[in-house]
Amino acid sequence: MTKASSTVTSPGVGISFANVSVMLGGVHILESVSATVPPGSATAIIGPNGAGKTTLLLAMLEQIPFTGRIRLGEPSEDRPRLGYVPQHMDFDRNMPVTVMDLMAMGGQRLPLWFGVRRSCRRAAMELLAAVKAEHLAKRRLGALSGGELQRVLLALALQQDPQVLLLDEPSAGVDVSGESLLCELLETLRAQRAFTQVMVTHDLSLVTAHATHVICLNRRVLGEGPIQTTLTNDVLAATFGIHLGLADLAGTRVAGRAAPDSEAGHA
């Protein structure tokens, strides 16, 4: 994996959270979260299970109610285009659905039994090529490995031409070589397409190798800023309940301790 470049082709879209709180089932999932995602950055949101990380992504997607303010871009601008790569995709692995079928579902209105339009097929192949997955076009979804499926879901998210790309645990179920390839792809795509990237992850090695900015979250923000100055022993101990210095993080995946109350299914 290569360390992220701090420059992109345009400033991108900045994001700010101001006193964002979420309560689900009478339980506080997020409490007065205030933080900033710099424009054009590769920002990682890290924290243990139950910390509210995925909940914060869902609030950004306006899929759950919250109090406080989440501002994407400047107040005078339209809401930016968002792309989302979920941690899991629930589907029947025995279904005869191919990668091209999945891409066509997001690219054309005609039902698949009418076939895939030539223009839609061409656009889908270009996106699959961008994530080094064009050879998977005819493969059944159920036959994909974890890393292959993540790349296909990334291509699907790129159909939105996102200004902000949200990724939920992108390294989950991906081996080391697949993780390295994913990092390289994200670096290249972020530079070419100038989106702001927000990534939820437990994988501290992924953070130190790829991210340019980090938000340490455990229901509330416990640290925020550049990797080298933010991931201190004190911040890691407060976030995960562990004692690791930055030099110890290579190859480290931290599940962390679950918070006392569940996050209603959100990590």
C-alpha positions in Angstrom: 0.0 0.0 0.0 1.2 3.5 -0.7 0.7 6.6 1.4 -2.0 8.9 0.2 -1.1 12.0 -1.7 -2.3 15.2 -0.1 -3.1 16.8 -3.5 -6.0 16.3 -5.9 -7.0 17.9 -9.1 -9.5 20.2 -7.5 -10.4 21.3 -3.9 -13.3 18.9 -3.6 -16.2 19.1 -1.2 -15.7 19.8 2.5 -18.0 18.3 5.2 -18.7 19.6 8.7 -20.6 18.0 11.6 -21.9 20.3 14.3 -23.4 18.8 17.5 -24.8 15.8 15.6 -26.7 13.4 17.9 -28.6 10.2 17.1 -30.9 8.3 19.4 -32.3 5.0 18.4 -34.6 2.9 20.6 -34.0 5.3 23.5 -30.2 4.7 23.3 -27.8 7.5 22.5 -25.7 6.3 19.5 -24.0 9.6 18.8 -23.6 12.4 21.2 -22.8 16.0 20.1 -20.4 15.0 17.3 -18.6 18.0 15.9 -15.8 17.4 13.3 -14.6 18.4 9.9 -13.7 16.5 6.7 -11.3 18.6 4.6 -12.1 19.1 1.0 -10.5 16.5 -1.3 -9.2 14.4 1.7 -9.2 10.7 2.3 -10.8 10.8 5.8 -11.0 7.7 8.0 -13.6 7.4 10.8 -12.3 4.9 13.3 -13.6 3.4 16.5 -14.7 0.2 18.2 -17.9 -1.8 17.5 -20.9 0.2 18.6 -19.1 3.5 18.3 -21.6 5.1 15.9 -19.4 5.1 12.8 -21.9 3.6 10.3 -24.6 5.6 12.0 -22.7 8.8 11.1 -22.5 7.6 7.4 -26.3 6.9 7.4 -27.0 10.3 8.8 -24.9 11.8 6.0 -27.0 9.8 3.5 -30.2 11.1 5.3 -31.3 7.5 6.0 -31.8 8.0 9.8 -33.0 11.0 11.8 -30.5 13.1 13.7 -30.2 16.4 15.5 -27.5 19.0 14.9 -26.2 19.9 11.5 -24.3 18.1 8.7 -23.1 20.5 6.0 -21.8 19.1 2.7 -20.1 21.7 0.6 -20.9 25.4 0.9 -24.3 26.6 2.1 -24.9 28.4 -1.3 -24.3 25.2 -3.3 -26.6 22.3 -4.2 -26.2 19.1 -2.2 -23.2 17.3 -3.7 -23.6 13.9 -5.4 -22.9 11.0 -3.0 -21.6 7.6 -3.8 -21.9 4.8 -1.2 -20.1 1.5 -0.9 -21.8 -0.6 1.8 -20.0 -3.1 4.0 -22.3 -5.9 3.0 -24.6 -6.6 0.1 -27.3 -9.1 1.0 -28.3 -11.3 -2.0 -28.9 -14.9 -2.8 -25.5 -16.2 -4.1 -27.3 -18.8 -6.2 -29.1 -16.2 -8.3 -28.1 -16.1 -12.0 -27.2 -12.4 -11.8 -24.0 -11.3 -13.4 -21.8 -8.3 -12.6 -23.0 -6.7 -15.9 -26.6 -7.2 -14.8 -25.9 -5.4 -11.5 -24.3 -2.5 -13.3 -27.2 -2.3 -15.8 -29.7 -2.1 -13.0 -28.1 1.2 -12.0 -27.6 2.5 -15.5 -30.8 1.8 -17.4 -34.5 1.9 -16.8 -35.5 -1.0 -19.1 -36.0 -4.3 -17.4 -33.0 -6.7 -17.8 -35.1 -9.2 -19.8 -35.0 -6.6 -22.7 -31.2 -6.9 -22.6 -28.5 -4.3 -21.7 -28.4 -1.3 -24.0 -25.1 -0.9 -25.9 -24.4 2.5 -24.4 -25.1 1.2 -20.9 -22.8 -1.8 -21.5 -20.0 0.5 -22.7 -20.4 2.8 -19.7 -20.4 -0.1 -17.3 -17.3 -1.6 -18.9 -15.5 1.7 -18.5 -16.3 1.9 -14.8 -15.3 -1.8 -14.3 -12.0 -1.1 -16.1 -11.4 1.9 -13.8 -11.5 -0.5 -10.8 -9.6 -3.3 -12.6 -12.7 -5.5 -12.8 -13.7 -5.6 -16.5 -12.8 -9.3 -16.6 -15.6 -9.9 -14.1 -18.4 -8.5 -16.3 -19.9 -12.0 -17.1 -19.2 -13.5 -13.7 -22.1 -14.4 -11.4 -22.2 -12.1 -8.3 -22.3 -15.2 -6.1 -19.0 -16.4 -7.5 -17.0 -13.3 -6.6 -14.5 -13.2 -3.8 -14.7 -10.5 -1.1 -12.2 -8.2 -2.9 -13.8 -8.7 -6.3 -17.2 -7.8 -4.9 -15.9 -4.7 -3.2 -14.4 -3.5 -6.5 -17.7 -4.1 -8.3 -19.6 -2.2 -5.6 -17.0 0.6 -6.0 -17.7 0.7 -9.7 -21.4 0.8 -9.0 -20.9 3.8 -6.7 -18.9 5.6 -9.3 -22.0 5.6 -11.6 -23.2 8.5 -9.6 -20.0 10.5 -10.5 -19.8 11.3 -6.8 -18.3 14.4 -5.3 -18.3 12.6 -1.9 -17.5 8.9 -1.8 -18.6 7.0 1.4 -17.2 3.6 2.2 -18.2 1.4 5.1 -15.5 -1.1 6.1 -14.0 -1.5 2.6 -11.4 -4.0 3.8 -13.9 -6.3 5.5 -13.6 -9.8 3.9 -10.7 -8.7 1.7 -7.3 -10.3 1.9 -4.0 -8.4 2.1 -3.4 -8.3 -1.7 -7.0 -7.2 -2.3 -6.7 -4.5 0.3 -3.5 -3.2 -1.3 -5.2 -3.1 -4.7 -8.2 -1.3 -3.3 -6.0 1.4 -1.7 -4.2 1.9 -5.0 -7.5 2.2 -6.9 -8.9 4.7 -4.4 -5.7 6.8 -4.6 -5.9 6.9 -8.4 -9.7 7.5 -8.5 -9.6 10.3 -5.9 -6.8 12.1 -7.9 -8.6 11.7 -11.2 -12.1 12.4 -10.1 -11.4 14.8 -7.3 -14.0 13.5 -4.8 -13.8 13.7 -1.1 -13.5 10.3 0.5 -14.9 9.2 3.9 -14.1 5.7 5.0 -15.3 3.9 8.1 -12.8 1.2 9.1 -11.4 -0.9 12.0 -8.2 -1.5 10.0 -5.6 0.8 11.5 -3.0 -0.3 8.9 -5.4 0.9 6.2 -5.7 4.2 7.9 -2.0 4.8 8.3 -1.2 3.7 4.7 -4.1 5.5 2.9 -5.9 8.2 4.9 -4.9 11.8 5.0 -7.2 12.8 7.9 -8.7 10.8 10.8 -11.7 11.2 13.1 -11.6 9.0 16.2 -15.1 8.2 17.3 -16.7 6.4 20.2 -20.2 8.0 20.4 -18.4 11.3 20.5 -15.3 12.6 18.9 -12.1 11.8 20.8 -9.6 13.0 18.3 -9.4 14.5 14.9 -6.7 15.7 12.5 -3.7 14.4 10.5 -2.6 10.8 11.1 0.8 11.5 12.6 -0.4 14.0 15.2 -3.8 12.5 16.0 -3.2 8.7 16.6 -1.4 9.1 19.9 -1.3 6.5 22.7 -3.8 8.6 24.7 -6.3 9.0 21.8 -6.1 5.3 20.8 -6.6 4.3 24.5 -9.6 6.6 24.8 -11.1 5.3 21.5 -10.4 1.6 21.6 -9.2 0.9 25.2 -5.8 -0.2 23.9 -2.3 1.2 24.0 -0.7 1.3 20.6 1.7 3.9 19.2 1.7 5.0 15.6 4.8 2.8 15.0 2.9 -0.3 16.1 -0.1 0.2 13.8 1.3 -1.5 10.6 -0.8 -4.6 9.9 -3.1 -3.9 12.8 -6.9 -4.5 12.7 -8.7 -3.6 15.8 -12.1 -4.9 16.6 -12.2 -2.9 19.8 -14.5 -3.4 22.7 -18.2 -3.2 22.0 -19.9 -0.3 23.6 -22.3 -1.2 26.5 -25.3 -0.7 24.3 -25.6 -2.0 20.7 -25.9 0.4 17.8 -29.1 -1.1 16.6 -27.1 -3.1 14.1 -24.8 -0.3 13.0 -21.0 -0.4 13.5 
